[in-house]
């Protein structure tokens, strides 16, 4: 399962990397978030990106 989760993570990050900056911003992410996400394990990837979105939304609402 480890190899399949790595392939899935790589495909997901590549798909997100294909978006332009404004679309990433609409999702609450930026290129730096995607760059850092490459070092996160597959099991924690969704939580990591969700945390980044939540932090950005919190500071935007302040």
QUIDA-V513690 format. One record per backbone hydrogen bond with DSSP energy under -1.0 kcal/mol. CO is the residue of the C=O (numbers start at 1). NH is the residue of the N-H. E is the energy in kcal/mol with one decimal. If there is no record, write none. Layout:
BEGIN
CO_NH_E + CO_NH_E
END
This chain:
BEGIN
1_5_-2.3 + 2_6_-1.8 + 3_7_-1.9 + 4_8_-2.5 + 5_9_-2.4 + 6_10_-2.3 + 7_11_-2.4 + 8_12_-2.4 + 9_13_-2.6 + 10_14_-2.2 + 11_15_-2.2 + 12_16_-2.2 + 13_17_-2.4 + 14_18_-1.1 + 16_19_-1.5 + 20_24_-2.3 + 21_25_-2.4 + 22_26_-1.9 + 23_27_-1.3 + 24_29_-2.8 + 25_28_-1.2 + 30_34_-1.5 + 31_35_-2.3 + 32_36_-2.5 + 33_37_-2.0 + 36_39_-1.8 + 37_40_-1.5 + 44_48_-2.3 + 45_49_-2.4 + 46_50_-2.3 + 47_51_-2.3 + 48_52_-2.0 + 49_53_-2.2 + 50_54_-2.4 + 51_55_-2.6 + 52_56_-2.2 + 53_57_-2.4 + 54_58_-2.4 + 55_59_-2.2 + 56_60_-1.8 + 57_61_-2.0
END
